[in-house]
């Protein structure tokens, strides 16, 4: 067995794992009922920094954070 023969052979075990990974996984449902971390109103759908935010609230918080630096 030569050194380069290792790269030429393809193990069959990896092919079986690929077939198993093709199983159907249900997509997670969007969490729309979460309260926003910035304004406190419901309907936040964007997750940022481990919390749920409205898109507009994220923009506002990022602009305020720029002024602190």
N, CA and C of each residue as an Amber inpcrd file, in Angstrom:
protein
   207
   0.8430000  -1.1780000   0.0000000   0.0000000   0.0000000   0.0000000
   0.8860000   1.2390000   0.0000000   0.6790000   2.0840000  -0.9630000
   1.4600000   3.2980000  -1.0780000   0.7990000   4.4180000  -0.2840000
   1.5470000   5.4400000  -0.0570000   1.0380000   6.5710000   0.7120000
  -0.1300000   7.2660000  -0.0050000  -0.0490000   7.4260000  -1.2840000
  -1.0820000   8.1320000  -2.0380000  -2.3440000   7.3060000  -2.2440000
  -2.2870000   6.0060000  -2.0180000  -3.4770000   5.1630000  -2.1330000
  -4.5270000   5.5200000  -1.0850000  -4.1010000   6.1080000  -0.0070000
  -5.0410000   6.5190000   1.0440000  -6.0220000   7.5480000   0.4930000
  -5.5360000   8.4400000  -0.3510000  -6.3750000   9.4980000  -0.8970000
  -7.2730000   9.0150000  -2.0280000  -6.9030000   7.9470000  -2.6770000
  -7.6760000   7.4360000  -3.7960000  -8.8990000   6.6480000  -3.3430000
  -8.7830000   5.9650000  -2.2280000  -9.8830000   5.1490000  -1.7450000
 -10.9260000   6.0160000  -1.0670000 -12.1760000   5.6710000  -1.2920000
 -13.2690000   6.3600000  -0.6320000 -13.9650000   5.3570000   0.2890000
 -13.9690000   5.6050000   1.5520000 -14.6150000   4.6670000   2.4720000
 -16.1290000   4.6570000   2.2740000 -16.7160000   3.4650000   2.3930000
 -18.1490000   3.3110000   2.1800000 -18.9570000   3.8240000   3.3610000
 -18.3670000   3.8940000   4.5160000 -19.0830000   4.3420000   5.7120000
 -19.5180000   5.8010000   5.5710000 -18.7210000   6.6140000   4.9340000
 -19.0890000   8.0200000   4.7640000 -20.2760000   8.1720000   3.8270000
 -20.3700000   7.3220000   2.8210000 -21.5030000   7.3870000   1.8960000
 -22.8040000   7.0490000   2.6030000 -22.7640000   6.1070000   3.5380000
 -23.9590000   5.7390000   4.2790000 -24.4040000   6.8790000   5.1840000
 -23.4550000   7.6050000   5.7530000 -23.7950000   8.7330000   6.6160000
 -24.4710000   9.8440000   5.8150000 -24.0650000  10.0340000   4.5750000
 -24.6720000  11.0540000   3.7490000 -26.1360000  10.7310000   3.4780000
 -26.4350000   9.4600000   3.2660000 -27.8190000   9.0640000   3.0240000
 -28.6780000   9.2780000   4.2660000 -28.1170000   9.0330000   5.4370000
 -28.8670000   9.2270000   6.6690000 -29.1240000  10.7000000   6.9310000
 -28.2060000  11.5610000   6.5380000 -28.3650000  12.9890000   6.7980000
 -29.4150000  13.6340000   5.8970000 -29.8790000  12.9270000   4.8740000
 -30.8880000  13.4660000   3.9800000 -32.2980000  13.3520000   4.5480000
 -32.4290000  12.9210000   5.7720000 -33.7400000  12.7850000   6.3890000
 -34.4180000  14.1620000   6.4770000 -35.7180000  14.1740000   6.3470000
 -36.4680000  15.4220000   6.3430000 -36.5200000  15.9920000   7.7550000
 -36.0610000  17.2270000   7.8900000 -36.0770000  17.9160000   9.1700000
 -37.0810000  19.0590000   9.0530000 -38.0730000  19.1280000   9.9350000
 -39.0480000  20.2090000   9.8250000 -38.4060000  21.5660000  10.1120000
 -38.7740000  22.5540000   9.3390000 -38.2300000  23.8940000   9.5120000
 -38.8150000  24.5260000  10.7690000 -38.0070000  25.2850000  11.5100000
 -38.5430000  25.9250000  12.7100000 -39.5380000  27.0220000  12.3460000
 -40.5710000  27.1380000  13.1520000 -41.5820000  28.1620000  12.9030000
 -41.0490000  29.5230000  13.3480000 -41.3350000  30.5670000  12.6110000
 -40.8740000  31.8960000  13.0340000 -41.5790000  32.3200000  14.3180000
 -40.8280000  32.8750000  15.2210000 -41.3870000  33.3110000  16.4880000
 -41.7230000  34.7900000  16.3910000 -42.9750000  35.0750000  16.1130000
 -43.4090000  36.4390000  15.8900000 -44.0060000  37.0390000  17.1580000
 -44.3900000  36.2250000  18.1330000 -45.0730000  36.7150000  19.3170000
 -44.1120000  37.1880000  20.3990000 -42.8450000  37.3010000  20.1090000
 -41.8780000  37.7150000  21.1170000 -41.9070000  39.2230000  21.3120000
 -41.7380000  39.6910000  22.5470000 -41.6580000  41.1400000  22.7780000
 -40.2890000  41.6680000  22.3470000 -40.2600000  42.8730000  21.8580000
 -39.0240000  43.5120000  21.4240000 -38.2130000  43.9190000  22.6500000
 -36.9060000  43.7390000  22.5860000 -36.0330000  44.0920000  23.7010000
 -35.8350000  45.5960000  23.8150000 -36.0590000  46.3260000  22.7510000
 -35.8270000  47.7720000  22.7490000 -37.0710000  48.5440000  23.1560000
 -38.1900000  48.2640000  22.4850000 -39.3990000  49.0430000  22.7380000
 -40.4140000  48.3120000  23.6080000 -40.3170000  46.9960000  23.7160000
 -41.2180000  46.2280000  24.5590000 -42.5140000  45.8160000  23.8870000
 -42.7660000  46.2490000  22.6710000 -43.9750000  45.8600000  21.9430000
 -43.8150000  44.4660000  21.3700000 -44.9180000  43.7890000  21.1190000
 -44.8850000  42.4410000  20.5600000 -44.6180000  42.4530000  19.0750000
 -44.4370000  41.2810000  18.5270000 -44.2580000  41.1330000  17.0890000
 -42.8230000  41.2280000  16.6260000 -41.8540000  41.1030000  17.5160000
 -40.4430000  41.1620000  17.1150000 -40.0810000  39.8580000  16.4260000
 -39.4340000  39.9580000  15.2690000 -39.1400000  38.7570000  14.4900000
 -37.6720000  38.5920000  14.1520000 -36.8160000  39.4990000  14.5160000
 -35.3890000  39.4240000  14.1910000 -34.6040000  39.1570000  15.4590000
 -33.7290000  38.1390000  15.4360000 -32.9290000  37.8180000  16.6060000
 -31.5480000  38.4210000  16.4430000 -31.1330000  39.2230000  17.4130000
 -29.8350000  39.8770000  17.4000000 -29.3550000  39.9850000  18.8290000
 -28.1220000  39.6310000  19.0840000 -27.5070000  39.6830000  20.4130000
 -28.2710000  38.8250000  21.4110000 -28.8400000  37.7170000  20.9580000
 -29.5240000  36.7840000  21.8390000 -30.9140000  37.2120000  22.2460000
 -31.4350000  38.2760000  21.6540000 -32.7590000  38.7810000  21.9910000
 -33.5180000  39.0760000  20.7100000 -34.8300000  39.2110000  20.8190000
 -35.6610000  39.4920000  19.6540000 -35.9290000  40.9940000  19.5550000
 -35.8280000  41.5030000  18.3310000 -35.9520000  42.9330000  18.0720000
 -36.8120000  43.1450000  16.8270000 -37.3720000  44.3390000  16.6890000
 -37.9300000  44.7840000  15.4100000 -36.7600000  45.2670000  14.5600000
 -36.8910000  45.2050000  13.2580000 -35.8000000  45.6530000  12.3860000
 -35.4940000  47.1340000  12.6010000 -36.5170000  47.9250000  12.7640000
 -36.3220000  49.3500000  12.9550000 -35.6740000  49.6350000  14.3200000
 -36.0130000  48.8590000  15.3280000 -35.4190000  49.0480000  16.6520000
 -33.9410000  48.6760000  16.6450000 -33.5590000  47.6730000  15.8550000
 -32.1440000  47.3090000  15.7350000 -31.3640000  48.4670000  15.1340000
 -31.9090000  49.0660000  14.0820000 -31.2350000  50.2000000  13.4390000
 -31.0430000  51.3470000  14.4220000 -32.0780000  51.6300000  15.1890000
 -32.0140000  52.7320000  16.1410000 -30.9840000  52.4440000  17.2340000
 -30.9630000  51.2250000  17.7510000 -30.0210000  50.8670000  18.8160000
 -28.5690000  50.9130000  18.3120000 -28.3400000  50.4850000  17.0730000
 -26.9990000  50.5280000  16.5200000 -26.5340000  51.9680000  16.3250000
 -27.4270000  52.8590000  15.9130000 -27.0760000  54.2620000  15.7460000
 -26.7300000  54.8980000  17.0920000 -27.4870000  54.5540000  18.1280000
 -27.2020000  55.0860000  19.4610000 -25.8760000  54.5560000  19.9910000
 -25.5560000  53.3140000  19.6920000 -24.3150000  52.7160000  20.1630000
 -23.1020000  53.3600000  19.4840000 -23.2330000  53.7890000  18.2300000
 -22.1360000  54.4520000  17.5420000 -21.7720000  55.7520000  18.2430000
 -22.7700000  56.4500000  18.7700000 -22.5190000  57.7190000  19.4540000
 -21.8120000  57.5410000  20.7880000 -21.8330000  56.3600000  21.3520000
 -21.1890000  56.1220000  22.6440000 -19.6820000  55.9290000  22.5020000
 -19.2380000  55.5840000  21.3110000 -17.8020000  55.3100000  21.1240000
 -17.0520000  56.6010000  20.8860000
